[in-house]
């Protein structure tokens, strides 16, 4: 709690956002590669990640980066995660039997909750942007 009160948590959370975005995107790349990037939108998480990583690292070093670029890039990253939720749900619906055979199609289709990780990482970046900075 003391770190949050004195602003050290903002810098830590900005750095953690950069690290988590890199790890999350590596996992996304591997899974989408396994699916042969069958839909062009599978590239979108890969494309929106580098700005988040740069802004997260910049947010550790600079207050200006933490208050301007980090929330902007984190918002795009979060929106991309929500869009991924839609595409994954649509992928389950397009399987034979769709949602009527959810007990089979949810485990065997695109992972429904996987894009939620992107949303959480983007939310961390948004949270880092609203926290107080240490002087």
C-alpha positions in Angstrom: 0.0 0.0 0.0 2.9 2.4 0.8 4.2 2.0 -2.8 0.7 2.9 -4.2 0.4 5.9 -1.9 3.8 7.3 -3.0 3.5 6.6 -6.7 6.1 3.8 -7.1 3.4 1.4 -8.3 2.7 3.5 -11.4 6.2 2.9 -12.8 6.1 -0.8 -11.8 2.8 -1.3 -13.5 3.9 0.4 -16.7 6.9 -1.9 -16.9 4.8 -4.9 -16.0 2.4 -3.9 -18.8 5.3 -3.9 -21.3 6.5 -7.3 -20.1 3.1 -8.9 -20.1 2.2 -7.6 -23.5 5.4 -9.1 -24.9 4.7 -12.5 -23.3 1.0 -12.5 -24.2 1.8 -11.6 -27.8 4.4 -14.4 -28.0 1.8 -16.9 -27.0 -0.7 -15.4 -29.4 1.8 -15.6 -32.2 2.5 -19.2 -31.6 -1.2 -20.1 -31.5 -2.2 -18.1 -34.5 0.8 -19.5 -36.4 -0.5 -23.0 -35.6 -3.8 -21.9 -37.1 -1.8 -20.6 -40.2 -3.1 -17.1 -39.6 -6.3 -18.2 -41.5 -8.0 -14.9 -40.9 -6.3 -11.6 -41.6 -7.5 -10.3 -38.2 -5.2 -12.8 -36.5 -2.4 -10.4 -37.3 -3.9 -7.5 -35.3 -2.7 -8.5 -31.9 0.8 -8.8 -33.3 0.6 -5.4 -34.9 -0.8 -3.5 -31.9 1.8 -4.9 -29.4 5.0 -3.0 -30.2 3.6 0.4 -29.4 2.3 -0.9 -26.0 5.8 -2.3 -25.2 7.5 0.9 -26.1 4.9 3.0 -24.2 5.2 0.7 -21.2 9.0 1.1 -21.1 8.7 4.8 -21.7 6.2 5.0 -18.8 8.8 3.6 -16.5 11.2 6.3 -17.5 9.0 9.3 -18.3 5.9 10.7 -16.6 4.8 12.2 -20.0 4.9 8.8 -21.6 3.0 7.2 -18.8 0.2 9.8 -19.0 -0.1 10.2 -22.8 1.2 7.3 -24.9 0.6 4.4 -22.4 -3.2 5.0 -22.0 -3.6 5.5 -25.8 -1.8 2.3 -26.7 -3.3 0.3 -23.9 -6.7 1.4 -25.0 -6.1 0.1 -28.5 -4.6 -3.1 -27.0 -7.7 -3.6 -24.8 -10.1 -2.9 -27.7 -8.2 -5.5 -29.8 -8.7 -8.0 -27.0 -12.4 -7.4 -26.9 -12.5 -7.7 -30.7 -10.7 -11.0 -30.3 -13.4 -12.2 -27.9 -15.9 -11.6 -30.7 -13.9 -13.4 -33.3 -13.3 -16.4 -31.1 -17.0 -16.6 -30.1 -17.8 -16.4 -33.8 -15.3 -19.2 -34.5 -17.1 -21.5 -32.1 -20.5 -20.6 -33.6 -19.2 -21.4 -37.1 -18.1 -25.0 -36.1 -20.5 -27.8 -37.1 -23.3 -27.6 -34.5 -22.3 -24.2 -33.3 -23.3 -23.3 -29.8 -25.8 -26.1 -29.7 -22.8 -28.5 -29.3 -21.0 -26.1 -26.9 -19.7 -29.0 -24.8 -17.7 -30.1 -27.8 -17.1 -26.9 -29.8 -15.9 -24.7 -26.9 -13.0 -26.9 -25.9 -12.2 -27.8 -29.5 -12.7 -24.4 -31.2 -10.8 -21.1 -30.7 -10.3 -20.5 -27.0 -13.1 -18.2 -25.9 -11.2 -16.6 -22.9 -7.8 -16.3 -24.5 -8.3 -12.7 -25.9 -9.4 -11.7 -22.4 -5.7 -11.9 -21.4 -5.0 -9.1 -23.9 -7.9 -7.1 -22.4 -6.4 -7.5 -18.9 -2.9 -6.5 -20.0 -4.4 -3.4 -21.7 -6.4 -2.7 -18.5 -3.1 -2.8 -16.5 -1.7 -0.1 -18.8 -4.8 2.0 -18.4 -4.6 1.6 -14.6 -0.9 2.6 -14.6 -1.8 5.8 -16.5 -4.3 7.0 -13.8 -2.1 6.2 -10.8 -0.1 9.0 -9.1 3.5 9.3 -10.1 6.3 9.5 -7.5 8.0 12.9 -7.2 
